[in-house]
Amino acid sequence: MEKKKKSVGRRILKAIGICLLALVVAFGGLLGYLSATEYKPADQTPITIAGQPTRTLNTGDTLKVMTWNIGYGALGDNADFFMDGGSMVNTADEARVQTNMAEIISEINNVAPDLLMLQETDRDSKRSHHVDELQKIQSETAGDYAVTFANNFKVAFLPYPVPPIGKVDSGLATFSTYPVSEAERIQLPIPFAWPIRMANLKRCLLVNRIPFADSDKELVLVNLHLEAYDDGEGKAKQTAMLLEILNAEAEKGNYVIAGGDFNQIFSNADTAAYPAQAGKWQAGEIDAEVFTADGWQLLMDASVPSCRSLDQSYEGADKAAFQYYLIDGFIVSANVTVNTCATQDLHFVCTDHNPVLMEVTLG
């Protein structure tokens, strides 16, 4: 009897050992796969330009510029998100992604911006049911645009949480009704070390250059989406690099417009209407004086929040008690006259961000 008990015990221990070994092998295999497929962009990468409009740009022209984080077509008013304190991983079925994208495209067509900078635009991601959102916007917008795209999130398989996020292929997209002479992806500092780095965003700037017909200067567009879930050091390094790049363009006499999701508040913005709530994700802050000392104009419209929290769905929530943010806006060089800058209140129906629309005159 004693021998039988020992035999059973050995078999149990052996089974446990085999299971642990299998887990170790599987985990090692996953790390190997992520290492082999890790997206490792160069510091500077030329970007292909799709389409070339025939309009000509002149000094003195007035332009409509729009920036919008479209939440990969899956963060409508029904959604919350686990990274922000919610519970959802899969935030939309394919029908809802298509509905959200239809509303996003409708708003773009309604505004008809001369220049459009989008963030969180998915190409082939499990989270958005592999809908090619860039192609959809290209084919269904009314304008004649030059289009550029730069990945900032490209992972063959994102293994967390449960169920896993899976494949992500997403990035920044810029649309211009003027011909673009050159486009470039510029890698920003990455705050995450291995192995977290492998399955995380590789934040970047998408820089487009538009020539003038009556000047040797250029209009330089900088589309951006800065760090969100770091300890603050990543945001600071990325913001410092952004300022360095902007200053280099301004020194050439170029007209510069940087726009996007900063994941930070400009210190010169009035955020009194959107106080920080305990336990919610909080944005960083950009010291406006550091930029304005070099002549830059920092623009955020405080009359309407540009982003909502994702700790709970927006649909059916108490809107008065919700956590809102000002994190989307523009940084503009001194030789660009800003006529208006206003966040469009779309009530977060099709994405967790509102678009920001600016009208400027060049020179």
N, C-alpha and C positions, 0 to 999 in steps of 0.2 A: 504493500500500500504506500509506504514511504517512497519507494523508488518510482511509483506511478506519479505521485505528487511532484517529485523533482522533475520528472520527464515533462509533465504538463507545464511546470514553471519555466523550464528551458525553452519549450516551444513558444510560450507567450513572450519571453524576453527576445527570442530570435525574431518573432513577428514584429515586435516593437522596433528592434534594431533595423530590420529590413525597411519598415515604414520610414524611420528617421533617415536612413541612407537614401531612400527614394526621394524624400523631401529635399535633402541636401543636394542630390544630383539635379533635381528639377530646378531648384533655386540657382544652382551654378549654371545650368543650361540657359535659364532666363537671363542671368547677368551676361553670359556669353553672347546671347542673341542680341540683347540691347546694345552691348559694346560693338558688335559687328555692324549693326544697323544704325548706330548713333549718327544723327545729323551734325556734321562738323563743318559749318560754313567758313569760308575765308574771311579775313578782316574786311576786304572790299571785294564785291562781286558785281560784274556788269549784269544788268537786267535787260531782258528782251522787251522791246516795245511793240505792242500789238496795235495796229492802226495808226494812221497819221492824218488828222484833220487838215483842212486847207486854210483855216483862219490864220490871220497874222496878228501878232501882239505888238502894241505900240505903247510908249510911255504916255501916261495920261489916261489910259484905258481904265474903265471901272469894271470890276469883276465880282461875281458871286462865288464865294468859297464855302464849302460845306465839309465838316468832319463828323463822322458817325461810327461808333462802335456798334456793329449790328448783332453782336452776341451770337455769332455763328448760326443765326436763324433759329435758335432753339431756346432762347431765354426770354420768352414772352411773359405776359402777366400771370400765366399759370405756374411759372417755374420758381423753385428755389434751388439752391446748389449747396452741396455738402461742404465745399471749401469755405463758404461764407456762413456756416452754421445751420444750413438747411439740411434736408435729408435726401434730396434727389441727386442721382447720377445721370440717369437718362431723363432729360427734362422735356422732351417733346417726341411724339411719334412723327412719322414721315409726313402725314397730312398736316400736322401743326407747323412743321418746318416749311412746307410749301405755302401755307397761309401766311406765316410770318414774312417769308421772302416776297410774297405778292404785295404785302402792305409796305415793306421797305422799298421795293421798286416803284410802287405808286407814289410814295413821298418823294423819291429822287426825281421822278418825272414831273411831279407837281412843282418842285423847286427849280428844276432845270439848272443846276449849278454849272458855272464855267469850269470850276475845279472841284473835284470830289476826292476826299481822303477817307477810306474805310478801314476799320480794324476788325479783327476776328472774322475774317472772311474764309470760310471752309471750302476746300477743293474736293477732298476725298476722305471724309472722317466718319467714323462709326457714330459719333455723338449727333451728327446731323444727317444720318442715314445715307451717307456718301453722295449727297446732292452737291453738284459742282456749282456753288453759289456765285463764283466769279463769272463763269460762263453764262449763268442764268441772268445776272445783272447786265453783262455785255449784250446779250441778245434781246433783252426786253426793255432796256432803257432807250428813250427816244433820241438822245443826243449822239452826235458823231464824236467819238472819244478816242484819244490815244490812251492805252491801258497798260499799266505795269503792275506786277505782283511780286512780293518778296515774302518767302516763308519766315515766320518767327516761331512756329510750333510744328515740328515734323518728327513724329515718333511712330515707329512701325507697330508697336503695341505698348500701351500704357497699362501696367498691370494692376493698378489700384483704382478705386477701392473695390468693394464687391457689390454689384457686378463691376468688372473693370471697364475703364473708359475705352480701351482698345486703341485702334489706329487713329492718329490725328494728323491731318495735313491742312494747315491753316496759315494765315498771314495777313499782310497789309496790302491793300489795293488802292491805286491812285488812278483817277480818270481825269483827263484834260481835254477840253475842246480846242486847245491849241497844240500844234505839233511839238513833240518832246524830242530834243536833240540827243539826250543822253540820260540814262537811268542807272542807279547804282544802289546796291544793298551794302550798308555799313554796319558791321557787327558791333554791338554794345557790350560792355563788361558783363560777364556772367557771374552772379553771386553764389552759385551753387557748386559744390565739389562733387566728385565722383563718389557714389554711384547715382545720387539724386539728380545730378546734372544730365544724365543720359535721357531721362524721361521728363525733362522740364523744357520750358520755353527758351529759345535762343533769341532774346530781344534784339531788335535792329532798328535802323532808320532806313526808310525808302526815300531816296533823293532823286527828284526829277528836275531836269534843266530845260527851260523853255526859252528860246532865243527871242529877242526883240527885232522887229523889222527896221526900227529907226535908231538903234543903239547897239554898241558892242557888249553891253551888260546882259545879264540873264535874270530871268525870274526863277528862283530856286525854291522848289516845294519840298518840304521835309515831313513825311508821314511817319507817325511814331505811336508806340504803345509801350510805355515804360513799366518797370517791375511792379508787381502787386503783392506777392506773398513772401517777401524777404524781411529781414530784420531792420531795413532802412538803409543799410550800407550800399546795397545794390542800386537803389533809387538815386542815392547821392552820387555815386560814381557815374551812372548813366546820364544824370542831369548835368554833371560837370563836363562830360564828353560832348553832350549836345551843345552846351554853351561854346565850347572850344570850336566846334564845327561851324556853328552859326557865325561866330566872330570872324572866322577865316573867310566866309562868304561875304560878310558885310565889308571887310577890308578891301575886297575887290570892287566894291561899289555895286554889287548885285542887289536885287530886290529879293527879300527872303520872307517866306511864310512857312512856319512850322506849325502843324496842327495834329491833334489826335487825343488819345486817352493818356493823360500824364500819370494817372493813379496818384496824383498829388494835387493839393489845393495851392493856388497862387496866394501868397501872403497878402497881396493887395486886393483880393476878392472879399466881398462882404458875405461871410458865411453864418451870420447871426441867425438866419432863418433855418439853418440845418445843423443844430447842435449835435455833438457826438454822443451816442448812446452807449452805455456800458455793455460790454460783451459783444458788440458788433464790430465787423471789420472796419478799420479806420485808415483813411488816406494819409499819406505823408504830406509834407509842405515844402514848396519851393519858395525860397527867399527872393521875392521880386526885386529887391534892391540890388542883388548881385547882377541881375540881368539889366535893369533899368540904368545902372551905372554905365553900361556899354551902349545905351540908347535903344534898348529893346522895349517893345510894347507888349505887356502880358494881358491877355483878354479872356475873362470868363464872365458870363452873364448870370448874376445872382438872382434874377427875378424868377427863374425856373430851374429846378435841379437838373443836372445833366445825367445823373445816375441814381439808381435805387439800390438798396441792399438786397441780397439774395438769401437772407436767413429765413424768409418766408415768402410765399407767393403774394403777388400784389392784388390779384383778383379776390375781391371780398374782404380785403384787409382794411383796417382803420387807417385811412390815408393821412390823417392829421398826426398820427403817432408814429408814422413810418420813419425809417432812417434813410435820409437822402444825402447826396454828395454833389460837390462841384469839382469834377476832375477832368472835364473835357473842355478844350479851348484852343487858343492860338498864341503863338509868340511871333511878332511881326517886326521887321526892321524899320528904322526911323524914316526911310525914304518911301514907305508905304503909308498912305493916309487911310485910316480906318473910319468909314462912314457909319457903319452899324455893326453890332455883334449881338446876336440874340439866340438863345436856346429855344428850339421849337418844342412846344409842349404836346407830345403825342401820347401822353398818359401811360407810357411804358407797355403798351399793348403788344408790340411785336418784338421788342428787345428791352433789355434792362438799362439802356442808355437812350437819352434824347439827342437828336442831332443838333449841332451848333452851326448857325449860318452867319457868315460875315460878308459885308460888302466893303470893298476896298478900291482905292484909286491909286494907281502906280505912279508915284512922283507928283 
